[in-house]
Amino acid sequence: MESWYDKEDDILNIQFEKEGYWKSVELGNGIIADISKDGKMIAIEILNASKIFSSAKEVIKRAKHTA
């Protein structure tokens, strides 16, 4: 599992597996699931992460920061 946080765009991404990406599905409230070709959820992307995790900023701190 790998995670990264883009501070400029305020996006937290948590990748569970590195399988073949097929498509993204918007789940609502700024949450997007990446789905593999065999139907597994391989990653989740959270838009406006600092607002969603305002009480759990440690999650964002521990994520690897992108340039």
N, C-alpha and C positions, 0 to 999 in steps of 0.2 A: 504494500500500500504506500502511496506517495501523495503528498499534498503540497500545494503552493498557494500563495496569496499575492495578488496583484494590487498593491496599495493604490496606485493611480486610478485604476478602474474599480476598485473595491470589490474584487471577485475572489472568492475562495473556491478552489478546486480540489476535490478529494478523488484520487484515482485508486480503484480497488484492484483492477487487473489491466494488463496491457494487451488484451485480445483485440481482434480486428474490429475497429469501430464501424458501425453501420449508420446510426443516425442519433440525433438528439430529440428528446421529448420534453416539452415545457410542462412542468407540473403545477405551475401557478406560484404566485408570491415570489417570483424571481428565482425559482429553483428549477434547474434543468438536469435531466438524467441523460447520460450517454449510454446507448445500448449497443451491444455487440451483434454480429451477424446471426448468432444463435440465440438471441433474445435475453442475454444476461445484462444486468446493469453493471457497467464497468467503471463509471465515474459519475460524480454529481458535482454540479457547478452552482454556487450560491452567489447571486448578484446582490449588491448592497450588503455584503457580509458583515461589515462593522455595525450596521443597524440591527441586523438579525441577531448577531452574537454580542450585543452591547453588554450583556451580563456575563458573557463567556469569552472575553477577549483573549484568554490563554490559548484557546483553539487557534486563533489567528496568529498569535505570537509564535507558536510552535511550528506552524506551516513554513515551508521554505519560501523565501521571498524571491520574486522574479525581478529582473532588471527594469 
